[in-house]
Amino acid sequence: MNNLNKMKKNLLLIMLSFLSIVFSQTTHIVNSGAYYYSPSELIIDQGDTVVWINDGGTHDVNGDLNSITSEPFNNPVTFDSPATSVAGAEIFTFIFNVPGLYNYDCSVGSHAINGMVGSIIVNEVNEIVDCVDNDASAVALASMWNPDITGCSDAVPYFELVGYPCSTDLSVLGMSGTIADICECSCAQTTIVDIIVDSESHNTLEAAVIAAELADDLSGDGPFTVFAPTDAAFDALPVGTVESLLVDPTGDLANILLHHVYSGSALSTDLSDGMMIPTLFGTELEVTFTSDGVMIDNAMVTVADITADNGVVHVIDAVLTIDQNCGDDDDTISDYFGNFSINDCGGLISYLMTNYNYTNLQACNWDGTPMVDLNNLLISDLCECSCSDININIIENDKINSNFRLVNLLGEYIQKPVYNSPYIKIYNDGSIEKIFITKSTNY
């Protein structure tokens, strides 16, 4: 209990120091008068506040368009104020949260051209660490079993090795909380979303993942493998593509992003030439080894194996396109059903609907019995285009099963399951069943 109290005191001291940092940000005063800002040049820290005071006359603070050239100042953040003519009044107040160089002037009359201009340099302030490792408490806890532990960086791997993850409840030892409460930083996990957000070359992908509401999903346990297109890859798309996708971000945009994600961990050493990787969208990506490197469908891997706690990221130089082309194998249909004067997919589906009262759905689900042996295929396998808009039910024990739906781990209904992947069966009575489908699975 003494260690716990000590930990609490340490946390309190850290919180107090955090508050002192937050409230130590500075307010700077700039006086504004007849053709001057004083001081006209400022160097401040990120998060500081600047207040402009009117010494007399009519003045404003214009950080938008240069009053002399009419060109934009291109400041990191644009600001502008109304004019004020009250002596001693506050013209404008602005908090500079974004570092960089800011230029501004007074847009009233000819004030700017007569020298009423100013500049502010905002220095970046290192981010405040929002986690704490209480090494003393970690050593006290671990020393019961391992006296060589020197802090959380040693304690967390040791605890995990012996079967006590960061989520372990410490109440059995007469302590409150978990190991993660003692070793916040060492227990903090880096997700693939963190990697994308922290990358300077994946701003578009970051915005897309957030807009598509996939950030929480991809921050989950995983593991996931993400093939991450760079900003340059998105810029290479036809003009207006990204903007049009953002109109309905949880629709086509989300589907395209899911086309870049594999539900599993695939390091570069796990890839092989010709390998097919199933995606969360239900599509497949082909791996191709070339003399220049590794291709994933139409994209080259430029940086491989950026690992996170819940998966791995591979940087690619192009957005992976979804092959929307389908094909009706009319030649095979003719080979199987030519004796019945049926020579294409459309004719076969129409024949079944007319002569056997099949629905379009049942026709696409049909396996040929008893007319022909399709070698374990369904009509939908041979007639992709003709059946592409049909919500295929699952065949179970040679009968059409309509008492459940199959969904992936994102809750999307699946028409054609991908082998070696996990799914959930949702029955009409509301019950569910987790299954992992292989070629031999009787689902």
N, C-alpha and C positions, 0 to 999 in steps of 0.2 A: 504493500500500500504506500510506503514511503516513496518508492520509485514512481508510482502513479501520481502522487501529489507533486513530486518534483517535475514530472512531465507537464502537469497542468500549469505549474508556475512558469516553466519555460515557454509554453504556448502563450501564456498571458503576456510575458515580456515581448515575445515576437509580435503579438497583435498590437501592443502599445507602440512598438517601433514602427510597425506598418502604418499606424495612424499618424505618427509623427512625420513619416515620409509624405503621406498623402496631403497633410495640411501644411507642409513646408513649401509648397509651390508659391512662387513669388508673383506679386502684382506690380506692374511697371506703369508709370505715369508718363504720358507724352503731352506736353503743352502745345497748343495750336494757336497761332496768331497771324499777324500780317506777313504772309508769304513764308511762314516757317512752321516746321514741326520740331520740337526740341525735347529730347534728342532726335535727330533725323535718322540716326542709325542705332539699332538695338541688337544685342546678342542675348538671347534668352534661352531657357530650357523648355523642352516639351512639357506641356501642361500649364505653363505660366500664362498669366492674364495681362493684357495691355489695355489701359484706359486712356482715352484721348480727352483732354479738358480744353474748353474754349477760353482763350485769354481775351478774346474780343474780336468782333467782326462776324462774318458768316462763313462757316467752314463745314466740310464733311470729311469722311475717310473713305476713299475709293480704292478698293483692291480688285477691281474687275477689269475695266478697259482703261488703258493709258490715255489720259486726257490730252496728251500732246500728240501722240501718234495714232490714237484710236485703235491700236492693236491690243489684244488681250495681254494681261500681265503674266498669264499662265502660272499663277501661284498654286502651291499644293492644294490650297482650299481658297475659293473665291469669297470675298466679303465686301460689303458696301453699306453705307449708312446714309440716312437722310441728313440734310444740312441743318445746322443749328446756329442761331444768331444771339443766343443768350450768353452773356459773359459769365464765366465761372461754371457754366453747365457742362455736363458730361456729353460729349459728342457721340462716343461709341465705346463699347467694351467688347473685347473678343478674347476667347480662350484658344490658345494655339496648341492643339493636340497633335497636329501632324508636323513632323520636322521638315525643314527645308528653308529656302530663301523666299521671302515675301517682299514684293514691291508695292507701293501705293502712292497716291497723290490726293490733292484736293481738287475736285472737279468743278468747283464754283468759279465762274468767270475765267480770268487768266491767271489764277493762283498757281497752277501747276507750272506753266511756262515761265513764271517768275520765281520758281525755285521751291514751291511748297510741295516737296516730294519726300518720301521716306522709305526706309528698308528695314526689315527685321530678319535676322538669322535665328532659326529655331533649332537648337541642338537636340539630338535624340537622347532620351533618357532610357537607360536599360530597364527592361521590364522587371517588375517586382516579382520575385519567386512566390508563388501562391501555395507552396507545399513545404512541409517541415519534416526532416528526419531527426528524431530524438535518439541520437546514438547511445547516450548514457542508459536510457531505458531499454534499448535493444540489447546492449551488452549485459545489463542486469538480468534480463529475461533469458537470453541464450546461454549465459554462463552456468545455468543450472545443469546444462548438458555438454556445452562446448566452451571451455575457458579461452579458446583462441579467437573468439569473435571480437572484432574491434569496433563495430558499428553496424548500422542498418545495411550498408552495402554488402557486408559479409553475412549478416543475420538472415536477411530475406532469402537468398539462395539456399542457405543451410536449412531453414525451416521448410522451404518447398521440397528440398531433397528428402527430408524425413517425413513428408506427408502432411505438413501444416502450411497451407497457402495463406496469402495475406488476409483472406476472409475469416481465418480461424478465430472463433470466439474465445476470449481470454478469461471468461467468467469462471472456468474450471480451476483457474489459478488464483481466484479471489481478486481478479482485476476486471475492470470494465473495458468495453470496446474490443477491437481486433488488432491484429498485427499491423494492419494498414493504418490504424489510428496512430501507432507509434512511428511507423516508417512510411510516411505519406509519399515522399519523393521516390524512394526505392520501390514502393509498391505501385506507383503510378504507371499505367501502361501507355505505350505509344501505339496508336491505331493507324491503319492505312489512310484514314481521313486526316489524321495529324500530319502525315507525310505529305499529302496533297496540299493541305493548307499552308504548311511551312515552305513549300517549294515556290521559288520565284518564277518558274516557267510553267506553272499549272494554274494560273489565275482563272482562266475560262473553265477548266474542269472543276475547280473548286466551286465557282458560282453555279455551274450546272448541277453538281451533286446536291448542293444546298437547295436550289430551286426545285429539283425533282424529289425532294424530301427523302433522300437516300442516305444522308449523313449519319443518322442514328443507326440505320440498318448496317452500314458498313463500319460502324464503330463497335458492333457487337462482337461476340466471342469468335465468330469465324470458324475455321480460317478462310480467308478470301485471297484470291490472286487477282490483282487489278492491272490491266494493261492501260497505262495512263498516257493519253495523247497530250502533247505539249500545246502551249498557246499558239505556236507557229503552225501546228497541225490543224487546229481549229480555224486559224486565219486562212488556211489554204482551201477551206470549203467554199462553195459558191457564195457570193455576196448575199447576205440576208438569211442564210441558213440557220445560224445560231439564234438570231432574233425571232425567226418564225417558230422555232422549236420552243422558245421560252414563253410563247403565247399559251401553250398547254404543257407546262413542264412535267407534270406527272403522267403525261401520255407518251407521245413518241420520243420525247427527250429521255424520259426514264427508261424506255425500252432500249434506246441506243446505248445508254450507259450500262444497263444490265448485260448488253451484248459484249461489254468489255470486262466482265467479272466472272471468274470461275469460283465455284463453291468448293474450295480446297486450297492447299498450299502447293504451288508449282514453282520450285526454284529452277534456275537455268539448268542445273544438273539433272532435273527430272524430265526435261524435254528431250524429244527425239524427233528425227526427221520423219515427216509424214504423220506425226501424232495429231489426233483430233481432240480438242479441248472443249468440253461442254460448257455453255455459259448459263447464267441465271435467267437469260431471256429464252432459253430453250434451243438456241442455235449452237453451232459448233465452229471453232476456230482451228485452222490448219497451221501446223508448225512446219516451216521449211528451212532447212539449213542451206545456206548459199556461201559462196566464197567471200561475200562481204559481211556475213553475219547471220543472225537468226531473224526470219520473217514470221510474223503472226498475221496470217491472211495477207492483206495489202500493206502492212506496216512493218518497218524495221525496228527491232529492239535496239535502242541507243544506250540505255543504262539498265542493267539487270540487277536483280536480287537486292532491292532496297527493302530490308526486312522490318516488320513491325511485330508487335505482340500478337496481333490477330491476323497475320498473313504476310504477303509480299507484294511489292509494286515493281513492275517493269515499265520503264519509260519507252514510249513508241513515238515514231515521227509522223504518224498519220492517224486520222480517225477511222476506226474499223467500220467498214460498211456492211450493212445487213443485206444479204442477197435476197431480194424480193422476188426473184424469178422462180417460177414453179414450172413443172413439166408434166404433161399427160403422156404416158407411155402408150400411145394408141397402137403401136406395132405389136406390143405384147398382148394388149387387149384383143387385137385381131387374131393373134396366134391362138389364144385361149378360146375365144368365143366366135371366131369366124364361121364355124359350122352352124351357128344360130343367126347368121347374117348380121352380126354385131362387130363393127370394125373400129369403134372409137369409144372413149370414156363417156361422152355425152349420150351416145346411143345405148350403151350398157345401162347407165343409170336410169335413163328413160324407160328401157325395157323392163327393168326390175320394178319400177314404180307402177308401170301400166299393167304388167301381167301378174305381178305378185303382191300388189298393193303395198310395196315397200315405201317408206318415207325416204326422202333424200338422205337423211341421216342413216337409216338402216341400210340403204344401198351402199353408202360409203364404208359402212362397218362390215359389210359382207365379206366372207373369206372364200367364196366360190362353192361351198358345199351346198348341194351334192353334185352340181354340174361339172365342176373342174377342181383340180387340186392346185391352189395358188402357192404352194410351198410356204405355208405359214404367213403369207402376206394378206393384207386387206386391200379392198378396192382403193381405199384412200392412199395406199402406198404406191399404187400404179397411176392413180388419177389425182395428182396433187392439186392441179389447178381447179379441176371440176369439184373437188371436195374441200378447197381451201377455206371457204366461208362456212363450212359445216362444223358444228361443235361435236366432235367425234366422242361417242360414249365408249367405254372400255368393254372389250369382249372377255368374258370370264366363263370358262368351261364351255366354249363354243356357243354361248348364248349372249345376246346383247344385254348388258347389265346397265340399268338406268337408275339403280338405287343409291349410287354414290357419285361424287365428283372427285377428280384428282387435282390437287393444287401443289405448287412448289412451296418452298419455305418462305417466300415473299407473299403468299396468299393468292398467287395468280393461277387461274384455271389452265390446266395443261391438256392439250389435245393429243400430243404424241410425246410420251415420256422418253427421256434420255437415259440409256442404260448406265448403271453404276452411279445412280443419283438418289438422294433421299426425297420422298414425297409424303403427302398426307392425304388419306382418303377421308372425305367428309360424307357420311351417310345421310340419307333423307331424314332419319330420326334424330339427327343432331350429333350422333356419336362420331368419334374420329379414330383413326388408326394410323400410326406411323409405319411406313414401309420403305425399304431400300430396294429399288428395282434393278435386277440384273436380267440377262437374257433368259435365265431359267426361272425367274420369278413368276408365280401364278397369281397375278393380282386381279 
